[in-house]
C-alpha cells in the first residue's frame, strides 16, 4: 500500500472546496511534494492539467501563460471546472506576476479553474508569494519526514531514523552506507545549494556559503559565535555576511541558527547562533561517520538526538506557528525554548551527553509561567516525543493539527 502523508489529505479536501485560494505546496527538495500532489489529485473528478517547470530552455513567463490557457480550455469541458498543477513554479521567471494576472482574470470572469503550485522552500518562492499574491493563496508545508512517517513507510527503527533522517528517496539505500552518502551529497545537498540557494540572489562568495553549510551542519546542536566561525573558515568575510548566508540556508530547509531566548528582542538578535540542521542526515553527512560510530560515540549520539528533536520542532513550528530558540545565561542552558504568543515551553534533552542539570530549574525560576519537559526521562520518553504524543504547550487543543 502506498504511504500517504497528512499533506495529501489536506490538499485533497481543499480541491473539493469551492474555488477560493491558490494552494502552494512548499518544502525542501526531495521531500515528496510532487508525489503528494499526484496522490491528492487521484480522486478529484475534474480534468487535471499538470505542467512541470523542468526544461530551462523552454521555461518563461509566456510558457506559464500558455499552460494556464490550456487549463482554462479544460475547465470549459467539465461543469465543475478543472485543476492546474505547476510543479517547481519558482523556476519560472516572474512567475508570481503571471500567476496574479491569470488568477485575477479567472476570478473576474468566474472561470472555474483551481490552481496548485509546488516549489522548493526558497527565497524566490517566498518573495513571489509576499510581493504579488497577498491574500490569494494558502500554504501547505512538506517538511522532511518525521520518525512516525519513516517507521510506517520504510520500517525505520529509531536508530535508523536518527542516522538516515527523513529523505524518502534515500531510504532504499540505507543498507549501503557509501551509496547512501553519494546520493545525499550529489542528489540532495549539492543541487539544493547550487540550484536553490545560489539562485535566490547574487552570492558573492559561493565557496564560503558551501563551507558554512558543511561546518554548521557538523556542529548541529552546538552554539558557536560568528567570531569562532570566522576562525574556522578561510575567507570568512564579516559576521553580517555569515549571518545572511545562514538565513538563506534556513530558507532552503538545510541549516538554521537558533537564537538565544529572551523577551528583549534586541539582545536576541545579537546572540551567538546554535546551529541546527533540518534533518539529521545532514549532520551525519557533514561529520563523515558510519552507523557504528554514531551509536558508540556518546557525544556524537547526543548531538544526533538533540538535532532530531530540533528538526522535529522546526517542522512543527512552521506548520503550527511558534518560534524555536535555545537559552543560555552564564553557566545555565536549556536545549530548546518554544514560544507561541504568551505561552513558553522549555525542553531539556537527556541525550547521554555530559552537561549540567540546573538549566531547566534556572529557566523556570526566571519564567515561572513556562511549561517544562525533559525529553528522555520516564515521563517524557524520546520515542513518545518524536511520535508527537507530547503536548508542546499548556492548554493545547486536542484537535490542533500536527505534522506527525
C-alpha positions in Angstrom: 0.0 0.0 0.0 1.4 3.4 -1.0 2.1 5.7 2.0 0.2 9.0 2.1 1.4 11.9 4.2 -1.0 14.2 6.0 -0.5 17.0 3.4 -2.1 14.7 0.8 -5.4 14.6 2.8 -5.4 18.3 3.4 -4.8 19.1 -0.3 -7.4 16.6 -1.4 -10.0 18.2 0.9 -9.2 21.7 -0.4 -9.5 20.7 -4.0 -13.1 19.6 -3.3 -13.9 23.0 -1.8 -15.3 25.9 -3.9 -12.5 27.9 -5.7 -11.2 30.4 -3.3 -7.3 30.3 -2.9 -4.3 29.2 -4.8 -2.8 26.2 -3.0 1.0 26.4 -2.7 2.9 23.3 -1.5 6.3 24.4 0.0 9.1 22.2 1.1 12.8 21.3 0.7 14.0 19.2 -2.2 13.2 15.5 -2.2 10.5 15.6 0.5 7.8 14.3 -1.8 5.9 17.4 -2.9 5.2 16.2 -6.4 4.2 12.7 -5.1 1.9 14.3 -2.6 0.2 16.4 -5.3 -0.2 13.3 -7.6 -1.8 11.3 -4.8 -4.1 14.2 -3.8 -5.5 14.7 -7.4 -6.2 10.9 -7.9 -9.7 11.1 -6.6 -10.5 14.6 -8.0 -13.3 14.1 -10.6 -12.4 17.0 -12.8 -9.8 17.4 -15.6 -6.2 17.9 -14.4 -3.6 19.9 -16.3 -0.1 19.1 -15.0 2.9 21.3 -16.0 6.4 20.8 -14.8 8.9 23.6 -15.0 11.8 21.3 -15.7 13.4 22.4 -19.0 15.3 25.7 -18.5 15.4 26.3 -22.3 11.6 26.3 -22.5 10.6 27.9 -19.2 9.5 31.5 -19.5 6.6 33.8 -18.4 5.0 33.0 -21.8 5.3 29.3 -21.2 3.4 29.7 -17.9 0.7 31.7 -19.6 0.3 29.0 -22.3 0.0 26.3 -19.7 -2.6 28.3 -17.9 -4.6 28.9 -21.1 -4.6 25.1 -21.8 -6.0 24.5 -18.3 -8.7 27.2 -19.0 -9.8 25.3 -22.1 -10.0 22.1 -20.0 -12.2 23.9 -17.4 -14.8 24.5 -20.1 -15.2 20.8 -20.7 -16.5 19.9 -17.3 -19.3 21.5 -15.2 -17.1 21.7 -12.1 -14.1 23.2 -13.9 -10.5 21.9 -13.8 -7.3 21.9 -11.8 -4.0 23.4 -13.0 -0.8 22.0 -11.3 2.5 23.8 -11.8 5.5 21.9 -10.4 8.5 23.8 -9.2 7.0 27.1 -10.2 9.8 29.2 -8.7 11.9 28.2 -11.7 9.7 30.4 -14.0 11.0 34.0 -14.3 8.4 36.5 -13.0 6.1 33.6 -12.1 4.2 35.4 -9.4 3.3 38.3 -11.6 1.9 35.9 -14.3 0.0 33.9 -11.7 -1.5 37.0 -10.2 -2.6 38.2 -13.6 -4.1 34.9 -14.7 -5.7 34.2 -11.3 -7.3 37.6 -11.1 -8.7 37.2 -14.7 -10.2 33.9 -13.8 -11.8 35.4 -10.7 -13.1 38.4 -12.7 -14.7 36.1 -15.4 -15.6 33.4 -13.0 -13.5 30.8 -14.7 -13.9 27.6 -12.6 -10.1 26.8 -12.6 -8.3 25.9 -9.4 -4.5 26.2 -9.1 -1.9 24.2 -7.2 1.7 25.3 -7.2 4.7 23.5 -5.8 8.1 24.9 -5.0 11.3 24.4 -3.0 11.4 26.4 0.2 13.4 29.2 -1.3 13.6 32.9 -1.1 12.4 33.2 -4.7 9.2 31.4 -3.8 8.5 33.4 -0.6 9.3 36.7 -2.3 6.8 36.0 -5.0 4.1 35.0 -2.5 4.6 38.0 -0.4 5.0 40.6 -3.1 2.4 39.7 -5.7 0.0 37.1 -4.3 -1.0 38.6 -1.0 -4.5 37.4 0.0 -4.7 34.9 -2.9 -3.0 31.8 -1.5 -2.8 29.2 1.2 0.4 27.3 2.1 0.7 23.6 2.7 4.1 22.5 4.1 6.0 19.4 3.0 8.8 19.2 5.6 11.4 16.4 6.0 9.7 13.2 7.0 9.3 12.5 10.8 10.1 9.2 12.5 6.4 8.2 12.6 6.2 8.5 8.8 9.6 6.8 8.2 8.6 4.0 10.5 5.3 3.4 8.8 6.6 3.8 5.2 10.0 2.2 5.5 10.1 0.2 8.7 12.8 2.5 10.2 13.9 1.8 13.8 14.7 4.8 16.0 18.4 4.4 15.5 18.0 4.2 11.7 15.9 7.3 11.7 18.5 9.2 13.8 21.2 8.3 11.3 19.5 8.3 7.9 16.9 11.1 8.6 13.8 11.8 6.7 14.5 11.9 3.0 12.2 9.3 1.4 14.3 8.8 -1.7 17.4 7.8 0.3 15.5 5.1 2.4 16.1 2.2 -0.1 19.9 2.9 0.1 20.3 2.7 3.9 21.8 -0.8 3.7 24.7 0.5 1.6 26.2 3.4 3.5 28.7 4.5 0.8 25.9 4.6 -1.8 23.6 6.4 0.6 26.2 9.1 1.2 26.8 9.6 -2.5 23.1 10.0 -3.1 22.7 12.5 -0.3 25.7 14.6 -1.5 25.0 14.6 -5.3 21.2 14.4 -5.4 20.2 16.5 -2.4 22.8 18.7 -0.8 24.7 20.0 -3.9 21.6 20.6 -6.0 20.0 22.4 -3.1 23.0 24.7 -2.7 23.7 25.3 -6.4 20.2 25.4 -7.8 18.2 26.8 -4.9 20.3 28.8 -2.5 22.8 30.3 -5.1 19.9 31.3 -7.3 18.0 33.1 -4.6 20.0 36.2 -5.1 23.6 37.2 -6.1 26.0 35.3 -3.8 29.5 36.9 -3.8 31.2 34.0 -2.1 29.6 30.7 -3.0 32.5 28.7 -1.7 32.0 30.4 1.7 28.3 29.5 1.7 29.1 25.9 1.0 31.8 25.8 3.7 29.4 27.4 6.2 26.8 24.7 5.5 29.2 21.8 6.0 30.8 23.3 9.1 27.4 24.4 10.6 25.8 21.0 9.9 28.8 19.2 11.6 28.3 21.5 14.6 24.5 20.9 14.8 23.1 21.2 18.3 26.1 23.3 19.3 26.4 27.0 20.0 29.2 28.8 18.1 29.8 32.5 17.8 30.3 34.1 14.4 33.8 35.1 15.5 34.7 31.4 16.1 33.1 30.6 12.7 35.3 33.1 11.1 38.3 31.5 12.7 37.5 28.1 11.2 36.7 29.2 7.7 39.1 30.6 5.2 38.0 33.9 3.6 35.1 34.0 6.0 34.1 37.6 5.4 32.4 39.6 8.1 29.8 38.4 10.5 26.9 40.1 8.6 27.7 38.1 5.5 27.8 34.8 7.6 24.5 35.6 9.2 22.9 36.4 5.9 24.2 33.1 4.3 22.9 31.2 7.3 19.5 32.8 6.8 19.5 31.7 3.2 20.4 28.1 4.2 17.5 28.2 6.6 15.0 29.3 3.9 16.2 26.3 1.8 15.4 23.9 4.7 19.0 22.9 5.3 20.6 24.7 8.3 19.2 27.1 10.9 20.9 29.3 13.5 18.7 29.3 16.6 18.8 32.5 18.7 19.1 32.8 22.4 15.7 33.2 24.0 14.9 36.4 25.8 11.9 38.7 25.9 14.2 41.5 24.9 14.3 41.2 21.1 17.4 43.4 20.6 19.5 41.1 22.8 18.0 38.1 21.0 19.3 39.2 17.6 22.8 39.8 19.0 23.2 36.2 20.3 25.5 33.6 19.0 23.6 31.1 16.9 23.1 27.5 17.9 23.4 25.6 14.7 20.5 23.2 13.9 20.1 21.0 10.8 16.6 20.5 9.4 17.3 16.8 9.1 19.8 14.6 11.0 21.1 13.1 7.8 22.8 16.4 7.0 24.7 16.2 10.3 25.8 12.6 9.6 26.9 13.5 6.0 28.9 16.5 7.2 30.5 14.6 10.0 31.5 11.6 7.8 30.7 8.9 10.4 29.5 5.4 9.9 26.4 3.9 11.7 28.5 2.1 14.4 30.3 5.3 15.3 27.1 7.2 15.5 25.8 4.7 18.1 29.0 4.1 20.1 30.2 7.7 20.3 28.1 9.1 23.2 29.0 12.7 22.4 28.1 12.4 18.7 24.9 10.5 19.5 24.0 13.2 21.9 24.2 15.8 19.2 22.3 13.5 16.9 19.4 13.1 19.4 19.3 16.8 20.1 19.3 17.5 16.3 16.5 15.1 15.8 14.4 16.9 18.4 15.4 20.3 16.9 14.5 19.2 13.4 11.1 17.8 14.6 10.4 21.1 16.4 11.3 23.2 13.4 9.0 21.2 11.2 6.1 21.6 13.6 6.9 25.3 14.2 6.5 26.0 10.5 3.0 24.4 10.4 1.7 25.5 13.8 3.1 29.0 14.1 5.5 29.0 17.0 9.2 30.0 17.4 12.1 27.8 18.4 15.1 29.2 20.5 17.7 27.9 22.9 18.6 29.5 26.2 21.9 30.3 27.9 22.6 32.5 30.8 26.2 32.2 32.1 26.5 28.5 33.1 22.9 27.6 32.8 21.4 26.4 29.5 18.2 24.9 28.1 18.3 23.0 24.8 15.1 24.4 23.3 12.6 27.1 24.2 9.3 27.3 22.3 7.2 30.5 22.2 3.7 30.8 20.9 2.2 34.1 21.8 2.4 34.3 25.6 2.9 30.5 26.0 6.5 29.4 26.7 7.9 25.8 26.9 11.4 24.8 28.0 12.7 21.5 26.6 15.8 19.8 28.0 17.1 16.7 26.1 18.6 13.9 28.1 20.7 12.5 25.3 23.7 10.9 27.1 26.0 13.8 26.7 27.5 15.1 29.9 26.1 18.5 30.7 24.7 20.5 33.6 21.2 19.7 35.1 20.5 23.1 36.6 19.4 24.8 33.3 15.7 24.0 33.4 15.5 25.0 37.1 17.2 28.3 36.4 14.9 28.9 33.4 11.8 28.1 35.4 12.8 30.4 38.2 13.1 33.3 35.7 10.0 32.3 33.7 7.7 30.5 36.2 4.8 30.6 33.7 6.6 28.2 31.4 5.9 24.5 30.8 9.0 22.3 31.2 9.9 18.9 29.8 13.0 16.6 30.0 12.9 14.5 26.8 14.4 11.2 27.5 13.0 10.9 31.0 10.5 8.4 32.2 7.7 10.9 32.0 8.7 12.1 28.5 10.5 9.3 26.6 12.3 10.2 23.4 10.2 7.9 21.3 6.9 9.4 22.6 8.2 12.9 21.9 9.2 12.1 18.3 5.9 10.3 17.7 4.0 13.5 18.6 2.5 12.1 21.8 3.6 15.1 24.0 1.6 18.4 24.0 4.1 21.2 23.4 2.1 24.0 25.1 -0.3 24.3 28.0 -3.9 24.0 27.2 -3.3 22.9 23.6 -6.5 21.9 21.9 -6.6 18.2 21.2 -7.8 18.9 17.7 -4.8 21.0 16.8 -3.1 19.5 13.7 0.4 18.2 14.0 2.9 17.0 11.4 3.4 13.7 13.0 
